[in-house]
């Protein structure tokens, strides 16, 4: 039998099919995003039932590690075996992990089952963006991709509320069980609307490369996630993880040049658009996540708000993100240009960070802080969707999956680096002033001198975030502006046909 077997011909994908698949994908994305925020609210109740307070952080860490480490793997396998089998694999794995989490009887079981959840969730973001890129022409892709940050914005607001309501009305077990019916509906919609492949290829799985990739990433993420908190920086665990990451990473670099279908194609990193986009996204999220995790601490400890009020204070960023993502998609559909909006958006975001740092340092009120938070969201909403479109437009179809997945991975990696780095900056500032870390629960009891130290420390974190976003803006200026395939303004360049084998 020949290596490639044609079993049918692909018909054009109808708008109805696109809408149905898109709805199912947004439900899947919502599941993954909601799970992170909804679980955080229920953690105190989980600890009271299962015990294991010392391992509490692993309930979150296991999920993040597993999902982040598997992102590049999903992209490569989607390029080899198709989008449809991989989205089903990710969804089934996530739902299995959810059911097991709800049945957990002790903290060890819950941590293991959360890791299984994460193994599935690692495919949600990259596969959703890959499938949207396959089904929607680049000129129209901004409207669809713009919905991704909107889903995350909405779930970040709803998650804590739903987590509290479900935990109080039923039990913490149901925050995991609620995933099952939603996931089943999403599975059914995608299964009906998303076509089966019309061609079959014989492929080889790069088992060794996959093992080296996931192992190196996991070891590096353990250092970033737990270094300085669970493990001291000079601990043996840190040294072992660094050694594993270096050895497996070096081995992977040699390995990918020796096999026909490596899990990490070397030619991908020869693409200028992909390299610049990955660096910009990593730097942007390094600054964003590093600083934004301190919003609750600043509002509650420094400004003296309640936990509920501090949550409301960050809604402005979500509103700005939703507005700009919606408007940006329409502008992109008309103009066919993606770079100008990104430059403007990242410039606005960097300026907003600088204003926030100044406002915190000089004790400005809400009338300065809230507009800055709003424009921060506006700026970011113009950067994230367009970057995915730029990468997908620059890569051949055979590399689109792994390229999109790696872009999502570098974004997550940047976020982890930002959280770790900002924590180190804060700890250094507190240590320099001889101040002990203060729990948010004791915010109102903190002395005025301690509050001032925290004010200046958090302001310095936002200042560092502004610098990172500014550096990202400089790098972004070198991003090529390639014509979007299939856009009326670029009619001479026909759109690449949808390859039904990959769907």
N, C-alpha and C positions, 0 to 999 in steps of 0.2 A: 504494500500500500504506500502511496506517496506520502511525503511528509505533510503536505497540505491537501485536505479533502474538501471540495466544495459540495455542500449538501443543499444549497438553495441560493436564492438571490435576495438581497435586502431591499425592501420597499422603503420609501421615505417615511420618516417618523412623523406622525400626525401631531398637530397642536394638542389634541385631546390626550394623547399618550404622554406628551411632555408635561402637561399640567398634572396628570395623575401621578407620574413618577416623581415630579417635583414635590407634590404634597406629601407623598410617602417619605421622601428624603428629609423634608423639614421636620416631620414627626420623629424620624430617627435621630436627627441632630438635636431636637428638643429633648429627647430622652437622655442623651449623653450629657448635655449641658445642665439639665434640671437635676440630674443625679448628684452632681458635685455640690450644688448649693443646697439641695434639700437634705442631704446627709449631714452637713455641718450643723444644722439646727437641731437634729436629733441626737447628736453625740453625747450630751450630758445624760439623757435618758438611757442610751445604749450602755454607757459605763455603769450606771446605777444597777442595770439588770445583769450585765455580763461580767462586771469587774474589769480588771486589767487596765487601770488608769495609766500605768507606766507605758503601755503600748498604744495609747489612744491615737497618737499621731500617725501610726502605721495604717489606720483605717483609711486615711486620706492618701498617705504616701504610696501605699501598695497600688491603689487605683491609678494615681498619676504616673508612677514609674512604668507600670505595665502598658498603659495607653500610649505614653510618649515613645517608649522603646519600640513598639510595634508599628508605628506610623509608616516608616519607610518600607517595611516589609509588605504591608498591605498594598502600597503603591506599585511595587515591583510585581507582586503576584497578580494584581489587577491587569497589568500590562501583558502578563503571560497567559493568564487563564480567563480573563474577562471580568467585567465589572459586576455582572449579575451574581456569579457564584461567590465573589468575595463579600459583597454587601450582605448576602444571606449568611455567610459564615460569621461575619462580624455581629450581625443582629442576633443570631441563635446563641453565640457565645455569651453575648451581653445578657440575654434573657435567662440563660442557664445560671450565670453568675448571680443575677438578681434573685432568682428563686432560691438558690443556695444561701445567699445572704439573709433572706427572710427566715430561713430555717436554722441559722447559726445558733449554737448553744453555748459557745464561749468566745472570747476575744480572738484566740488563735484561728478558729474556724472562720470567723468574720473577716479577718485580714486576708486569709487565703482566698476566700470567695470574692472579696473585693478585687483581688488581683485578677481573678478570672473575668470579672466584670470589665476591668480595665483592658484585658486582652481583646475583648470585643469592641469596646468604645474607641480603641486606637484606630479603628477603620472608619468610624463615622464621618469625621471631618474631611479627611483626604478623599474618601470614596464619593461622598456627596459632591464635592467640588469637581472631581474627575468626571462623574456622570453628567453633571450640569454642563461641563465643558464639551462633552461628547454630543449632547442632544441639542444644545442651543448655539446658534451662530455667534461668533465673537462680538459682533455689533450689538446683539440683543442680550449678551451674557451679563452685562452690568446690572440689569434689572433683577435677574435671578440670583446672581452671586451677592447682590446687595442685601438679600433676605437673610443670608447667613449670620452677619453680625446682629441683625434685628432679632433673630431667634435667640441668640445668646443674651442680648440685652433684656428681652422680656423674661427669659427664664431666670436670669440673675435677680430680678425683682420678685418674681412669683415663687422661686424656690424656697427662700426662708419662710415665707408666709405659709405655703403649702406644707412644708416640713413641720411647722409648729401645729397647724390644724390637724394633720393626719396623726401626728404623734399623740396629741391630746385626746382626739376623738376615738382613735382606734388603738394603735400601738406603733412603736418604731418599726416593727416587722413590715408594716404595710407601706412604708416609704419605698421598700424594695418590691413588694408584690404589685404595687400600682403600675410598675413598668410592664408587667406581663400583658394586660389587655391592650395597652397603647402599642406595645411592640408587635403584638399579633395583628392588629389592624394595619400597621405600617407594612408588615411582611406581606399581608394579603394584597394590599394595594400595589406594592412594587412587583409582586409575583404576577399579577394579572396584567399590569400595564407595561412592564419592562420585557422586551422580547428576549427570547432565547437566542443563543448564537446560531448563525446560519453556516458557520465554518468551524472546522476543528483543526487545530494545529498540535503537533507533537512537541512538547516542551520538556526541558530538563529543569528540575528544581535545584538551585544552588544551596544544598543543605548546609555545607560547611560555611559558606559565606553568610547564610542567614543566621547560623549559630554565632559566628564571630561578630556580626553586626549587632544583634540583640544583646549579646554578652558585653561588648564594649560600651554600648549606650547605657545599659543598665548599671554597670559599674560606675560610669561617669556620673549618672544621675543620682546614684546613692551618695556620692561625695557632695554633690550640689544640694541635695535635699536634706541630708542629715549632718553634714559637716558644720561644726560650731554649735549644734543644738543637741541632737541625740548623741553624737560622737564628737569629742574634742578634736581640733584640727591636727593634733599630734598623736591621735590614737592609732593603734595598730590596724583597726578596721579601715581607716582612711587610707593608710599606706598600702594595704592589700588591694583595695578597690582601685586606687590610682595605678598600681602595677598591672592589675588585670586589664584595665581600660587601655593602657599603653601597649601591652603585649598583644591583646586581641585586635586593637586598632591597627597596629603595625602589620600583623599577620593578614588582616583583611586587605590592607593597601597592596600587599604583594599578591594576594590570592586573586583579586578581581582582574588582574592583567593576564591570568593564566587560564581562565575558563571562557567558554563561548557565551554563556548567558549569565553573567554575574549578577548577584542581588543588587549591587550598586554599580551601574554602568559608568565607567571612567569618562566616556565622552560627554556625559551629562554636565560635568564640571568644566567642559570646554566652551559651554554656552554662556556668553557674557550676560545676557538678560537674567538667566537663572542665578548666576553667581551674585550679581548685584542685588537682585530681589531678595535672595536668601539673607544676605548681610544686612540689608535695610530692615527686613522684618525682624531679624534677631535683635538688632539694636533698638528698634522701636518698642518691642515688647519687653526688652530688658529694662528700658526706662519706665514704661507704663506699669508693668506688674510690680517692679521694684518700689515704685512710689505709691501706687494705688492701694496696696495692702495696708498702708498706714492711714488711709482715710478714716476708718472707724476709730483708731487710736487717737488721731488728732481731734476729731469732732467730740469724742467722749471725754478724753482726758484734758485737752487744752481748752476746748470751747465749752465743755460742761454739759453737753447734750445727753439725752438718754439713748440706749441702744436703738430703739425704734426711730427716734429722730435722726440719728446718725445715718441710718439706712435711707431715709428720705432725702438726706442731703446729697447723696450720690445719684439720685434719680435724674438729675439734670444732665449728667454725662450720657446716660442711656437715651434720654430724649434727643439730645444733640446727635448721637450716633445714628438713631433711627431716621431722623430727618435727613441728615446728609447722605446716608446710604441710599435712601429712596430717591432723592434728587440727583445724586451722582449717577445712578443707573440710567435715568432718563437722559441726562446730558451726554453720557457715553454713547447711548443708542443713536443720538443725533449726530454727534461730532466724529465718532470713531477714534477719538484721541484719549489716551489714558494717562499720559505723563503729567500734563499741566495740572490736572486735578490732584494728583498725588503730591506734587511739589507744593501746591497751595495748602493742601490738607496737613502735610507734615510740618510745614512752616507755622500754620495756625496752632497745631498741637504743641510744638516746641515753645512758641510764645506763651501759650496758656500755662505750660509747666513753669516757665520763668515767672509769670505773674503769680502763680500759686506759691512758689518759693518765696517771692518778695512779700506777698500778703501774709504768709505764715510767720516769716521772720519779723515783720513790723507790726504784727497783731492787728491786721485789718479785719473788718467785719464781713458778714455774709454777703453784703452788697458787692464786694470785690471777688470773694471766693466762688460764689455760685455761678456768676457769669463765666468765670475762667473754667470751671468744671464743665459747663455747657459747651463752650467752644473747644475744649479738649475732645469731647465726644464728636463734635462736628468735624474736627480735623481728622480724627482716626477713621471716621466713616467714609472719608474720601480716599484713604490709603489702602485699607485691607482688601476690599473686593477688587480694586483695579490691579493690585499686585498679582493676584491669582490669575486674572485675565491676561496680564502681560506675559507671565510665565507660560501659560497654556498656549498662547498665540505664538510663542517663540520656539516651542518644542515640537518635534515630529510626533505623530500619533503614538508611535511605539514607545516614546519616552514620556508622554504626557502624564501617565499614572504615577510613575515613580517621582517625576519632577514635582507634581502637585503635592504628593505626600511628603516629600522632603522639605518643601516650602513650609508646610504645616509643622513639620518636626522642628525646623530651625526657629520658627516662631515660638513653639513651646519651650525649646531649649533656652532661647533668650529670656523668656519669662522666668524660668527657674534660676538662671544666672542673676537676673535682676532681683528676685526675692532674696537670694543668698547674699548678694553684694550689698543690698540696702540694709539687710539685717546686720551685716558687719559694720556698715557706716554708723548705724544707730547705736550699736553696742560700743563702738569706739568713742562716740561722743558722750555717752552716758558714763563710761569708765573714766574719761578725761575729767569729768566734773564730779566724780565720786558718787554718782547716783545709781541706785539699784533699780532694776527693771520693775515697773509698776504694772500690776494687772489692771485691765480695763474695768474689772468689777470693783476695784478700789479707786476708781478715777476721782470721785467726788471727795475722797478722803486725802488725796495727795496734797502735799504742801505746795504753797505758791512757788517756792524756789524750784522744786522738782518739776512743776508744770512748765516753768520757763525753760528749763534745760531741755525738756521734751519738745517744746515749741521750736527751739533753735535746731535741735537734732533732726526733727522731721523736715524742717525747712531745708536743711542741707541735703537730705535725701531727694527732695523734689528738685533742688538745684542740680544735683548729679543727673537726675532724669532729664532735665532740660538740655544739659550738655550732650547726653547720649542721643536725644532726638535731633539736636542740631547737627551732630556728626552724621547721623543717618540721612539727614537732608542733603548734606554735602555729597555723600555717596550716591544718593538718588539722582543727583544732577547728571551722572554718567550713564543712567539707564537709557538704552536705545529706545526710540519711539518707532516701533515697527508697524506697518499697515495691518489693520485688523482684517482677517480673512472674512470675506462675505459681506463686508460693510459697503453700502452704496458708494461711499466716498472712495473706496478702493476696488472699484468694479473690475479692474484689470486683473486682480488677484482673486481667482475663484475660491470659494470656501472648500475646505477639505471635506470629502464625503464622510458621513458617519460610518465607521467600521463596525458592522453588527457583530463581528466576532468578539470585539472587546466589550460589548454591552451584555 
